[in-house]
Amino acid sequence: MFQSATAEAVEERARQRRGWNRHHSLPYALVLLIVAYLGVFILFPIAQQFLTSFSNNVVGVDKVTWVGLRNYERLFEDEDFWFAVQVTFTYMAFVVVGAVSLGLLAALLLNRKFRGRNLARSAIAVPWAFPEISAVLVFLWMCNPTFGVMNVFARLIPGIENNLNWLSDPKLAMPLVIALSIWKAFPFTFLVILAALQAIPRETYEAAEVDGANPLQVLRHITIPEITPTLLLMAVLMSIFSFKQFTLIWLTTGGGPYGGITETLVLRIYQTAFRFFDLAYGATLGVSGFVIVLGLTLLFVYAQQRQDRARRR
């Protein structure tokens, strides 16, 4: 009888061990799938592009050879590259400031209670869900120099009597592309900032009201400090969004109207690799873009850690 009880105990422990192994091996299996996906579709292309940047891989070349840092030397001497970087950072700065500021303003307004608030929130979120190609087609129709509605409003401005060529004028092309990008991006910042505002404890505002703080003081000393991490995150995400933006710019101006006035680094990479078929130099441009995005991400991590240390003090 004692041996039977011992055998049952041993068998029960073996069943528990098998169940424990199955239960605790599932997370590792799921993580392995994610790592495999990242390795095949992200890390491998990045590594391949990095290696290609050290070669003379051009369509039509019979033998691809190792050229060392020759492509990077060409990169630093390429005026078109530096102009594309300048255009990229100009475009990025306006889109980030515009999308985050507009999203913050909309979130502050729609965080208040009023009739029809849910409908207004849904309406603001529409541009983010709108397909980029459809948005560009509507935008091109609005900016048509012959019958576009933009010229109807432009002629209401004193001094403007003729129709404007919105996307053919180098002075207007970039502002219009920036406006379209902000319109497309700010609903996302609005939704995230609104969620951050709703997470602020109501007791904090009630204490401020008891102390006699006015709305501006509440905004400055309570609301903004509480959502600063969210604003930093939105700045980084909008920087990445604007840096890698291709569809909106390519379908509206194609990098023109001339002189590459709206040609960002992403468009420059596309033109180099798939129009001029210089795959090696296109990969070199891609590596430079990767380094820039990595630098922006590390800058955000540094700012976040610095803010966390300041809060602990």
SERO-4910 file (N, C-alpha, C, O; in steps of 0.05 Angstrom, whole numbers):
BEGIN
 pado doro    nc1    nc2    nc3   cac1   cac2   cac3    cc1    cc2    cc3    oc1    oc2    oc3
  Met    A     17    -24      0      0      0      0     17     25      0     11     45    -14
  Phe    A     39     24     16     57     47     16     70     52    -10     74     74    -19
  Gln    A     79     29    -23     91     31    -50     72     42    -70     80     58    -88
  Ser    A     46     35    -68     26     45    -87     22     75    -84     20     90   -104
  Ala    A     21     85    -59     18    114    -54     42    129    -64     40    151    -75
  Thr    A     66    117    -60     90    130    -70     91    132   -100     98    152   -111
  Ala    A     82    110   -113     81    110   -143     62    131   -153     67    145   -173
  Glu    A     39    133   -139     19    153   -148     30    182   -144     25    199   -161
  Ala    A     45    186   -122     56    212   -117     77    219   -139     78    242   -148
  Val    A     94    199   -146    114    204   -166    101    210   -193    110    228   -207
  Glu    A     80    195   -200     65    199   -225     52    227   -225     52    240   -246
  Glu    A     41    235   -202     29    261   -201     49    284   -205     44    303   -219
  Arg    A     73    280   -193     93    300   -197    103    301   -226    110    322   -236
  Ala    A    104    278   -239    112    277   -267     91    291   -284     98    305   -303
  Arg    A     65    287   -278     44    301   -293     46    331   -290     44    346   -309
  Gln    A     51    339   -265     54    368   -260     78    380   -274     77    402   -284
  Arg    A    100    364   -275    124    374   -289    119    376   -319    128    396   -331
  Arg    A    105    357   -331     99    359   -359     80    382   -365     84    396   -384
  Gly    A     60    386   -347     42    409   -350     57    436   -347     52    455   -362
  Trp    A     76    436   -328     92    461   -324    108    467   -349    110    490   -357
  Asn    A    120    446   -360    137    450   -384    121    460   -407    129    478   -422
  Arg    A     97    449   -411     80    458   -433     71    487   -428     70    503   -447
  His    A     64    493   -403     54    519   -397     76    541   -400     70    563   -410
  His    A    100    535   -391    121    555   -391    137    555   -417    153    573   -421
  Ser    A    134    536   -435    147    536   -460    132    552   -481    144    561   -501
  Leu    A    106    557   -476     91    573   -496    101    601   -499    104    609   -522
  Pro    A    107    616   -478    118    643   -483    144    644   -499    148    661   -516
  Tyr    A    162    624   -494    186    623   -510    181    616   -539    194    627   -557
  Ala    A    161    599   -544    154    593   -572    143    618   -586    150    623   -609
  Leu    A    126    633   -572    115    657   -584    137    678   -589    137    691   -610
  Val    A    155    681   -570    177    700   -574    195    691   -597    205    708   -612
  Leu    A    199    665   -600    216    655   -621    204    662   -648    218    668   -667
  Leu    A    177    660   -651    164    667   -676    168    697   -682    173    704   -705
  Ile    A    166    714   -662    170    743   -666    199    748   -675    204    764   -693
  Val    A    218    735   -661    246    739   -668    252    730   -696    267    742   -711
  Ala    A    240    707   -704    244    697   -731    232    716   -751    245    721   -772
  Tyr    A    209    727   -746    197    747   -764    215    772   -767    220    781   -789
  Leu    A    224    782   -744    241    806   -745    267    800   -760    277    816   -775
  Gly    A    278    776   -755    303    769   -768    301    767   -798    318    776   -813
  Val    A    279    754   -808    276    750   -837    268    775   -851    278    781   -873
  Phe    A    249    790   -840    237    812   -855    248    839   -848    243    859   -862
  Ile    A    264    842   -827    275    868   -819    305    867   -816    319    882   -830
  Leu    A    316    849   -799    344    849   -795    360    840   -819    381    852   -826
  Phe    A    350    820   -833    365    810   -857    365    831   -879    386    836   -890
  Pro    A    342    845   -886    344    866   -906    363    889   -898    377    900   -915
  Ile    A    363    896   -872    381    917   -863    410    909   -867    426    925   -877
  Ala    A    416    884   -859    444    875   -862    451    873   -892    474    880   -899
  Gln    A    433    864   -908    438    862   -937    443    889   -949    461    893   -966
  Gln    A    427    909   -941    430    936   -951    457    947   -942    470    961   -957
  Phe    A    464    942   -917    490    952   -907    513    940   -923    532    955   -930
  Leu    A    512    915   -929    533    902   -945    533    913   -974    555    916   -986
  Thr    A    510    918   -985    508    928  -1012    520    955  -1015    531    963  -1036
  Ser    A    519    971   -993    530    998   -994    561    998   -997    572   1019  -1003
  Phe    A    574    975   -993    603    973   -996    610    961  -1023    633    952  -1026
  Ser    A    591    959  -1041    597    946  -1067    591    966  -1090    584    989  -1085
  Asn    A    595    957  -1114    589    973  -1138    565    961  -1153    564    960  -1177
  Asn    A    545    953  -1137    521    939  -1148    504    959  -1163    488    974  -1151
  Val    A    507    960  -1189    491    977  -1207    480    959  -1229    494    941  -1239
  Val    A    455    964  -1235    442    947  -1256    458    950  -1282    462    973  -1292
  Gly    A    467    928  -1293    483    928  -1318    512    921  -1313    526    915  -1332
  Val    A    521    922  -1288    548    915  -1282    551    884  -1281    535    871  -1268
  Asp    A    570    874  -1296    573    845  -1298    581    832  -1272    571    811  -1265
  Lys    A    600    844  -1258    611    833  -1234    610    853  -1211    621    875  -1213
  Val    A    596    844  -1190    594    861  -1166    619    857  -1149    625    835  -1141
  Thr    A    633    879  -1143    658    877  -1128    656    895  -1103    638    912  -1101
  Trp    A    674    890  -1084    676    905  -1059    691    931  -1065    714    930  -1075
  Val    A    679    954  -1058    692    980  -1063    699    995  -1037    708   1018  -1039
  Gly    A    694    983  -1014    701    995   -989    683   1020   -983    659   1018   -986
  Leu    A    695   1042   -976    681   1066   -967    677   1085   -990    671   1109   -986
  Arg    A    680   1076  -1015    678   1094  -1038    650   1107  -1039    648   1131  -1045
  Asn    A    629   1092  -1035    602   1103  -1036    597   1123  -1014    582   1143  -1018
  Tyr    A    609   1119   -991    605   1138   -969    621   1164   -974    613   1185   -966
  Glu    A    644   1161   -987    659   1185   -995    642   1201  -1015    641   1226  -1014
  Arg    A    630   1187  -1034    612   1200  -1053    589   1213  -1039    579   1235  -1047
  Leu    A    579   1200  -1018    556   1211  -1003    562   1238   -991    546   1257   -993
  Phe    A    585   1240   -978    592   1265   -965    598   1288   -985    597   1311   -977
  Glu    A    604   1281  -1009    610   1301  -1029    586   1307  -1047    587   1325  -1064
  Asp    A    564   1293  -1042    540   1295  -1059    523   1319  -1050    511   1317  -1028
  Glu    A    522   1340  -1065    506   1363  -1058    476   1357  -1058    460   1368  -1042
  Asp    A    468   1340  -1077    439   1332  -1078    431   1318  -1053    408   1321  -1043
  Phe    A    449   1301  -1042    442   1287  -1017    438   1307   -994    418   1305   -980
  Trp    A    456   1326   -991    453   1345   -969    429   1363   -973    417   1371   -953
  Phe    A    422   1369   -998    398   1385  -1002    374   1368   -995    354   1379   -984
  Ala    A    374   1342  -1002    351   1325   -994    349   1323   -964    327   1322   -953
  Val    A    371   1322   -950    371   1321   -920    359   1347   -910    343   1346   -891
  Gln    A    367   1369   -921    356   1395   -913    325   1396   -917    311   1405   -900
  Val    A    316   1387   -941    288   1387   -946    274   1368   -927    252   1374   -917
  Thr    A    286   1345   -921    274   1326   -903    270   1337   -875    248   1335   -863
  Phe    A    290   1351   -864    288   1362   -837    269   1385   -836    256   1390   -816
  Thr    A    268   1401   -858    248   1423   -859    220   1412   -859    203   1421   -843
  Tyr    A    215   1392   -876    189   1380   -877    182   1367   -850    160   1369   -841
  Met    A    202   1353   -839    197   1339   -813    191   1358   -791    172   1353   -775
  Ala    A    205   1380   -789    201   1400   -768    173   1411   -769    159   1413   -748
  Phe    A    164   1419   -792    137   1431   -795    115   1410   -789     95   1416   -776
  Val    A    119   1386   -799     99   1365   -794     97   1357   -765     75   1354   -754
  Val    A    120   1355   -752    120   1347   -723    107   1369   -707     89   1363   -690
  Val    A    116   1394   -710    104   1416   -695     75   1419   -701     58   1423   -683
  Gly    A     67   1418   -726     39   1422   -734     22   1399   -724      0   1404   -713
  Ala    A     30   1374   -728     13   1351   -720     10   1349   -690    -12   1344   -680
  Val    A     32   1353   -675     30   1351   -646     15   1375   -634     -1   1371   -616
  Ser    A     20   1399   -644      6   1422   -634    -24   1421   -640    -41   1426   -622
  Leu    A    -31   1414   -664    -59   1412   -672    -73   1389   -657    -96   1392   -648
  Gly    A    -59   1367   -653    -70   1345   -638    -74   1352   -609    -95   1345   -597
  Leu    A    -55   1367   -597    -58   1376   -569    -81   1395   -567    -97   1393   -548
  Leu    A    -84   1414   -585   -106   1434   -584   -133   1419   -586   -151   1425   -571
  Ala    A   -135   1401   -605   -160   1386   -609   -166   1369   -584   -190   1368   -576
  Ala    A   -146   1357   -573   -151   1340   -549   -160   1357   -525   -177   1348   -510
  Leu    A   -148   1380   -522   -156   1398   -500   -185   1407   -503   -200   1408   -484
  Leu    A   -193   1413   -528   -220   1423   -533   -240   1400   -529   -261   1404   -517
  Leu    A   -234   1377   -540   -253   1354   -540   -252   1338   -515   -266   1318   -512
  Asn    A   -234   1346   -496   -234   1332   -470   -255   1344   -452   -261   1333   -430
  Arg    A   -267   1366   -460   -288   1379   -445   -315   1366   -451   -318   1353   -472
  Lys    A   -334   1368   -433   -360   1357   -437   -378   1376   -451   -382   1399   -443
  Phe    A   -390   1368   -473   -409   1383   -488   -426   1364   -506   -417   1342   -510
  Arg    A   -448   1374   -515   -465   1357   -531   -452   1352   -559   -443   1371   -572
  Gly    A   -452   1328   -568   -441   1321   -593   -411   1316   -592   -397   1315   -613
  Arg    A   -399   1312   -568   -371   1309   -565   -361   1283   -579   -340   1283   -592
  Asn    A   -376   1261   -576   -367   1236   -588   -368   1238   -619   -351   1226   -632
  Leu    A   -387   1252   -629   -389   1256   -658   -365   1272   -668   -353   1266   -689
  Ala    A   -358   1293   -653   -335   1309   -661   -309   1293   -660   -292   1296   -677
  Arg    A   -306   1276   -640   -282   1260   -638   -280   1240   -662   -259   1236   -673
  Ser    A   -303   1229   -669   -303   1210   -692   -296   1225   -717   -281   1214   -734
  Ala    A   -306   1249   -721   -301   1264   -745   -271   1271   -748   -260   1271   -770
  Ile    A   -258   1278   -726   -230   1285   -726   -213   1261   -733   -192   1264   -746
  Ala    A   -222   1237   -725   -206   1213   -730   -207   1204   -759   -192   1186   -767
  Val    A   -225   1215   -775   -229   1206   -803   -204   1208   -820   -197   1189   -834
  Pro    A   -190   1231   -820   -166   1233   -837   -145   1212   -833   -132   1203   -852
  Trp    A   -142   1203   -808   -122   1182   -803   -130   1156   -816   -113   1141   -825
  Ala    A   -156   1150   -816   -165   1125   -828   -168   1127   -859   -172   1106   -872
  Phe    A   -168   1151   -869   -172   1155   -898   -148   1144   -914   -125   1152   -907
  Pro    A   -151   1128   -934   -128   1118   -950   -112   1141   -962   -124   1161   -971
  Glu    A    -86   1138   -962    -69   1160   -971    -73   1166  -1001    -73   1189  -1009
  Ile    A    -77   1146  -1017    -81   1150  -1046   -107   1165  -1051   -107   1184  -1067
  Ser    A   -128   1158  -1037   -153   1172  -1040   -151   1201  -1031   -162   1219  -1043
  Ala    A   -137   1205  -1008   -133   1232   -998   -117   1249  -1019   -124   1272  -1023
  Val    A    -97   1238  -1031    -81   1252  -1051    -99   1259  -1075    -97   1281  -1086
  Leu    A   -115   1241  -1084   -132   1246  -1108   -152   1269  -1102   -155   1287  -1119
  Val    A   -163   1269  -1079   -181   1292  -1071   -166   1317  -1069   -175   1338  -1078
  Phe    A   -142   1316  -1058   -125   1340  -1055   -117   1351  -1082   -117   1375  -1086
  Leu    A   -110   1334  -1101   -103   1343  -1128   -127   1356  -1142   -123   1376  -1156
  Trp    A   -150   1345  -1138   -174   1357  -1150   -179   1384  -1137   -186   1403  -1152
  Met    A   -175   1388  -1112   -179   1413  -1099   -159   1434  -1108   -165   1458  -1110
  Cys    A   -135   1425  -1115   -114   1444  -1123   -112   1447  -1153    -93   1459  -1163
  Asn    A   -131   1436  -1168   -130   1439  -1197   -130   1468  -1205   -147   1483  -1195
  Pro    A   -111   1477  -1221   -109   1506  -1228   -133   1517  -1244   -137   1541  -1246
  Thr    A   -149   1499  -1256   -171   1508  -1272   -197   1509  -1257   -211   1530  -1257
  Phe    A   -205   1487  -1243   -231   1487  -1230   -229   1478  -1201   -249   1472  -1188
  Gly    A   -205   1478  -1189   -201   1470  -1161   -214   1490  -1142   -213   1514  -1146
  Val    A   -224   1479  -1120   -238   1496  -1100   -218   1514  -1085   -225   1534  -1074
  Met    A   -192   1506  -1085   -172   1523  -1071   -170   1550  -1084   -165   1570  -1070
  Asn    A   -172   1552  -1110   -171   1578  -1123   -195   1595  -1118   -194   1620  -1119
  Val    A   -218   1582  -1112   -242   1598  -1105   -237   1613  -1079   -244   1636  -1077
  Phe    A   -224   1600  -1060   -218   1613  -1034   -194   1632  -1038   -193   1653  -1025
  Ala    A   -175   1626  -1055   -152   1643  -1059   -160   1670  -1071   -148   1690  -1064
  Arg    A   -179   1670  -1089   -188   1695  -1101   -203   1713  -1082   -208   1736  -1089
  Leu    A   -210   1703  -1059   -222   1720  -1039   -202   1737  -1025   -209   1757  -1011
  Ile    A   -176   1730  -1028   -155   1746  -1015   -148   1770  -1033   -145   1767  -1057
  Pro    A   -147   1794  -1022   -141   1817  -1038   -114   1815  -1052    -95   1808  -1039
  Gly    A   -114   1822  -1077    -89   1821  -1093    -86   1796  -1110    -69   1796  -1128
  Ile    A   -102   1776  -1105   -101   1752  -1121   -125   1752  -1140   -148   1749  -1132
  Glu    A   -120   1754  -1166   -141   1755  -1186   -141   1731  -1204   -162   1723  -1215
  Asn    A   -117   1718  -1208   -115   1695  -1226   -113   1670  -1210   -105   1669  -1187
  Asn    A   -119   1648  -1224   -117   1621  -1211    -87   1615  -1207    -70   1622  -1223
  Leu    A    -82   1602  -1184    -55   1595  -1177    -49   1566  -1185    -66   1549  -1183
  Asn    A    -24   1562  -1194    -15   1534  -1199     -2   1524  -1174     22   1525  -1170
  Trp    A    -19   1513  -1157    -10   1506  -1130     14   1488  -1129     33   1494  -1115
  Leu    A     13   1465  -1143     34   1445  -1141     56   1449  -1162     75   1434  -1162
  Ser    A     53   1470  -1179     74   1476  -1198     91   1500  -1190    111   1506  -1202
  Asp    A     82   1514  -1169     96   1537  -1159    115   1528  -1136    105   1516  -1117
  Pro    A    141   1532  -1139    160   1523  -1118    155   1536  -1091    164   1525  -1071
  Lys    A    142   1559  -1090    137   1572  -1065    113   1561  -1051    110   1564  -1027
  Leu    A     95   1547  -1066     70   1536  -1054     71   1506  -1051     56   1495  -1035
  Ala    A     88   1493  -1066     87   1463  -1067     94   1452  -1039     79   1435  -1029
  Met    A    116   1460  -1027    123   1449  -1001    103   1456   -979     95   1438   -964
  Pro    A     93   1481   -977     73   1486   -956     48   1469   -960     35   1461   -940
  Leu    A     40   1464   -985     16   1447   -989     21   1418   -981      3   1405   -970
  Val    A     44   1408   -988     51   1380   -980     52   1378   -950     43   1358   -938
  Ile    A     63   1398   -936     64   1398   -907     36   1399   -896     30   1385   -877
  Ala    A     19   1416   -907     -9   1418   -897    -24   1392   -900    -38   1383   -882
  Leu    A    -20   1378   -923    -33   1353   -928    -23   1332   -908    -38   1316   -897
  Ser    A      3   1332   -902     15   1313   -884      5   1317   -855     -1   1298   -841
  Ile    A      3   1342   -847     -7   1349   -820    -37   1340   -818    -45   1328   -798
  Trp    A    -52   1345   -839    -80   1337   -839    -83   1307   -836   -101   1297   -823
  Lys    A    -65   1293   -848    -66   1263   -848    -56   1252   -821    -65   1231   -812
  Ala    A    -37   1266   -808    -24   1255   -785    -36   1264   -758    -35   1248   -739
  Phe    A    -47   1288   -756    -54   1298   -730    -76   1283   -716    -77   1283   -691
  Pro    A    -95   1269   -730   -115   1254   -715   -103   1232   -697   -113   1226   -675
  Phe    A    -81   1221   -705    -68   1200   -688    -57   1213   -663    -61   1202   -641
  Thr    A    -43   1236   -665    -34   1250   -641    -57   1259   -624    -55   1258   -599
  Phe    A    -79   1267   -636   -102   1275   -621   -113   1252   -604   -119   1256   -580
  Leu    A   -116   1228   -615   -126   1205   -601   -108   1197   -577   -118   1191   -556
  Val    A    -82   1197   -582    -63   1189   -561    -62   1210   -539    -62   1203   -515
  Ile    A    -61   1235   -546    -60   1256   -526    -86   1257   -510    -86   1262   -486
  Leu    A   -109   1253   -524   -135   1252   -510   -135   1230   -489   -145   1233   -467
  Ala    A   -125   1206   -496   -123   1184   -477   -106   1192   -453   -112   1184   -430
  Ala    A    -84   1206   -458    -66   1215   -436    -80   1235   -418    -77   1234   -394
  Leu    A    -96   1253   -430   -110   1273   -414   -131   1259   -396   -135   1267   -373
  Gln    A   -144   1239   -407   -165   1225   -391   -153   1208   -369   -167   1200   -350
  Ala    A   -127   1202   -371   -114   1187   -350   -105   1204   -326    -97   1193   -305
  Ile    A   -106   1230   -329    -98   1248   -307   -119   1246   -285   -143   1249   -291
  Pro    A   -112   1241   -260   -132   1239   -238   -149   1264   -235   -138   1286   -236
  Arg    A   -175   1260   -232   -193   1283   -229   -187   1298   -203   -191   1322   -201
  Glu    A   -177   1284   -183   -171   1296   -157   -150   1318   -160   -150   1338   -144
  Thr    A   -132   1315   -179   -111   1335   -183   -123   1362   -192   -115   1383   -182
  Tyr    A   -142   1361   -210   -156   1385   -219   -173   1397   -196   -174   1422   -193
  Glu    A   -186   1380   -181   -202   1390   -159   -185   1404   -138   -194   1425   -127
  Ala    A   -162   1394   -133   -144   1407   -114   -135   1434   -124   -132   1453   -109
  Ala    A   -130   1436   -150   -122   1461   -162   -144   1481   -161   -139   1505   -156
  Glu    A   -169   1473   -165   -191   1491   -163   -195   1501   -135   -201   1525   -131
  Val    A   -190   1484   -115   -192   1492    -87   -171   1513    -81   -176   1532    -66
  Asp    A   -147   1510    -93   -125   1529    -88   -129   1555   -104   -113   1574   -101
  Gly    A   -149   1556   -121   -155   1581   -136   -139   1584   -162   -136   1607   -171
  Ala    A   -129   1563   -173   -114   1564   -198   -133   1570   -221   -154   1559   -223
  Asn    A   -124   1588   -239   -140   1593   -263   -134   1573   -285   -114   1557   -282
  Pro    A   -150   1572   -306   -146   1551   -327   -118   1551   -339   -107   1530   -346
  Leu    A   -106   1575   -343    -79   1576   -355    -59   1563   -336    -41   1549   -345
  Gln    A    -61   1569   -310    -43   1557   -290    -46   1527   -289    -27   1512   -286
  Val    A    -71   1518   -291    -76   1489   -290    -63   1476   -315    -51   1454   -312
  Leu    A    -66   1489   -338    -54   1478   -362    -24   1477   -360    -11   1457   -368
  Arg    A    -12   1498   -349     17   1500   -348     30   1482   -327     50   1469   -332
  His    A     17   1480   -304     30   1467   -281     20   1438   -276     32   1423   -261
  Ile    A     -3   1431   -289    -14   1404   -284    -16   1389   -310     -4   1367   -312
  Thr    A    -31   1400   -329    -37   1384   -353    -12   1379   -370     -6   1355   -376
  Ile    A      3   1400   -377     27   1396   -394     48   1378   -380     58   1360   -393
  Pro    A     55   1382   -355     75   1364   -342     65   1335   -342     81   1317   -345
  Glu    A     39   1331   -338     29   1303   -337     31   1289   -364     35   1265   -365
  Ile    A     27   1304   -385     26   1290   -412     52   1295   -427     54   1288   -451
  Thr    A     73   1306   -414     98   1311   -428    110   1285   -440    119   1286   -463
  Pro    A    110   1262   -425    120   1238   -438    105   1230   -463    117   1221   -482
  Thr    A     79   1234   -463     63   1228   -487     70   1247   -510     72   1239   -533
  Leu    A     74   1273   -503     82   1292   -524    109   1285   -536    113   1287   -560
  Leu    A    128   1276   -519    154   1268   -530    151   1244   -548    164   1242   -569
  Leu    A    135   1225   -539    130   1201   -556    118   1208   -582    126   1198   -603
  Met    A     98   1226   -582     86   1235   -607    105   1250   -625    104   1247   -649
  Ala    A    123   1265   -613    143   1279   -629    161   1259   -644    168   1263   -667
  Val    A    169   1238   -630    186   1218   -642    171   1203   -664    181   1199   -686
  Leu    A    147   1194   -658    131   1179   -678    125   1196   -702    126   1186   -725
  Met    A    119   1222   -698    114   1239   -721    139   1245   -737    139   1249   -761
  Ser    A    162   1245   -723    187   1248   -737    192   1224   -755    201   1228   -778
  Ile    A    187   1200   -745    191   1176   -761    171   1176   -784    177   1169   -807
  Phe    A    146   1184   -778    125   1184   -798    132   1203   -821    129   1196   -845
  Ser    A    141   1227   -814    148   1247   -835    174   1239   -849    177   1244   -873
  Phe    A    193   1227   -835    218   1220   -847    214   1199   -869    227   1200   -890
  Lys    A    197   1179   -863    194   1157   -883    170   1162   -901    163   1144   -917
  Gln    A    158   1185   -900    135   1190   -917    142   1190   -947    161   1205   -955
  Phe    A    129   1174   -962    134   1172   -990    109   1178  -1007    110   1193  -1026
  Thr    A     87   1165  -1000     63   1165  -1017     53   1193  -1022     48   1202  -1044
  Leu    A     49   1208  -1000     37   1235  -1002     54   1254  -1019     44   1269  -1036
  Ile    A     81   1252  -1016     98   1271  -1031    101   1262  -1060    100   1278  -1078
  Trp    A    104   1236  -1064    109   1226  -1091     84   1230  -1109     87   1237  -1132
  Leu    A     61   1226  -1098     36   1228  -1114     28   1257  -1119     13   1263  -1137
  Thr    A     37   1275  -1102     29   1303  -1105     49   1319  -1122     41   1332  -1142
  Thr    A     74   1317  -1115     95   1333  -1130    116   1316  -1143    130   1326  -1161
  Gly    A    120   1291  -1134    141   1274  -1145    169   1285  -1138    188   1277  -1151
  Gly    A    170   1301  -1118    196   1313  -1110    201   1340  -1123    221   1354  -1117
  Gly    A    183   1348  -1141    187   1373  -1156    173   1396  -1141    170   1396  -1117
  Pro    A    164   1417  -1156    161   1417  -1185    187   1417  -1201    187   1407  -1224
  Tyr    A    208   1428  -1190    234   1425  -1203    256   1431  -1183    251   1444  -1162
  Gly    A    280   1422  -1189    302   1427  -1171    301   1411  -1145    316   1417  -1126
  Gly    A    284   1391  -1144    282   1375  -1119    273   1390  -1095    281   1385  -1073
  Ile    A    255   1410  -1100    247   1428  -1078    231   1413  -1057    230   1422  -1034
  Thr    A    218   1391  -1064    203   1375  -1045    213   1346  -1044    200   1328  -1034
  Glu    A    238   1342  -1053    249   1315  -1054    262   1309  -1027    284   1319  -1021
  Thr    A    249   1293  -1011    261   1284   -985    280   1262   -990    284   1252  -1012
  Leu    A    293   1253   -968    314   1232   -971    301   1206   -980    314   1191   -996
  Val    A    277   1200   -972    264   1175   -981    259   1175  -1011    264   1155  -1024
  Leu    A    250   1198  -1021    247   1200  -1050    273   1199  -1065    275   1188  -1087
  Arg    A    294   1210  -1053    321   1209  -1065    331   1180  -1066    343   1172  -1086
  Ile    A    326   1165  -1046    333   1136  -1046    318   1122  -1068    330   1106  -1083
  Tyr    A    293   1127  -1070    277   1114  -1091    287   1121  -1119    290   1104  -1136
  Gln    A    292   1146  -1123    301   1155  -1150    328   1143  -1156    332   1134  -1179
  Thr    A    346   1142  -1137    373   1131  -1142    372   1101  -1148    385   1092  -1167
  Ala    A    356   1086  -1132    357   1057  -1135    339   1047  -1157    347   1028  -1171
  Phe    A    316   1059  -1161    296   1047  -1179    291   1063  -1204    276   1055  -1222
  Arg    A    303   1087  -1206    301   1102  -1231    328   1103  -1245    330   1100  -1269
  Phe    A    349   1108  -1229    376   1108  -1241    390   1081  -1237    412   1077  -1247
  Phe    A    378   1062  -1223    387   1035  -1220    415   1032  -1207    429   1013  -1212
  Asp    A    421   1052  -1191    446   1051  -1176    440   1039  -1148    436   1054  -1129
  Leu    A    439   1013  -1147    430   1000  -1122    450   1004  -1099    442   1007  -1076
  Ala    A    476   1005  -1105    496   1008  -1084    494   1035  -1071    493   1038  -1047
  Tyr    A    492   1056  -1087    490   1083  -1076    463   1087  -1063    461   1102  -1043
  Gly    A    442   1075  -1074    416   1076  -1061    416   1063  -1034    404   1073  -1015
  Ala    A    431   1040  -1031    434   1028  -1005    450   1046   -986    444   1046   -962
  Thr    A    469   1060   -996    485   1078   -980    467   1101   -969    469   1108   -945
  Leu    A    450   1111   -986    431   1131   -977    412   1120   -956    405   1133   -936
  Gly    A    404   1094   -960    386   1081   -941    399   1078   -914    387   1081   -893
  Val    A    425   1071   -914    440   1068   -888    441   1095   -874    438   1096   -850
  Ser    A    445   1116   -889    446   1143   -877    419   1150   -864    418   1161   -842
  Gly    A    397   1143   -878    371   1147   -866    366   1131   -841    354   1140   -822
  Phe    A    376   1106   -842    373   1089   -818    388   1101   -794    378   1101   -772
  Val    A    412   1112   -799    428   1124   -778    413   1149   -766    413   1154   -742
  Ile    A    400   1164   -784    386   1188   -775    362   1180   -757    358   1192   -736
  Val    A    346   1161   -766    323   1152   -750    332   1140   -724    320   1144   -703
  Leu    A    354   1124   -724    365   1113   -700    373   1135   -680    369   1133   -656
  Gly    A    386   1156   -691    393   1179   -674    369   1192   -662    370   1200   -638
  Leu    A    348   1196   -677    324   1208   -666    312   1190   -643    303   1201   -623
  Thr    A    312   1164   -647    302   1146   -627    319   1147   -601    308   1148   -579
  Leu    A    345   1147   -604    362   1148   -581    359   1175   -567    361   1176   -542
  Leu    A    355   1196   -582    350   1222   -570    325   1222   -553    324   1234   -531
  Phe    A    304   1209   -563    279   1206   -547    284   1190   -522    274   1197   -500
  Val    A    299   1168   -524    304   1152   -500    320   1168   -479    314   1166   -456
  Tyr    A    339   1184   -489    354   1200   -470    337   1221   -457    339   1225   -432
  Ala    A    319   1234   -472    301   1254   -461    282   1241   -441    276   1253   -420
  Gln    A    272   1217   -447    254   1203   -429    268   1196   -403    256   1199   -382
  Gln    A    292   1185   -405    307   1178   -380    313   1203   -363    312   1202   -339
  Arg    A    320   1224   -377    326   1249   -362    301   1259   -348    303   1269   -325
  Gln    A    279   1258   -361    254   1266   -348    247   1248   -324    237   1258   -304
  Asp    A    251   1222   -327    245   1204   -306    263   1210   -281    253   1209   -259
  Arg    A    288   1216   -286    306   1222   -264    298   1248   -251    299   1251   -226
  Ala    A    289   1268   -266    279   1293   -255    254   1289   -238    251   1302   -217
  Arg    A    237   1270   -246    213   1265   -230    219   1251   -203    206   1256   -183
  Arg    A    239   1234   -204    246   1219   -179    258   1239   -158    255   1234   -134
  Arg    A    270   1260   -168    281   1280   -149    259   1296   -135    265   1313   -119
***
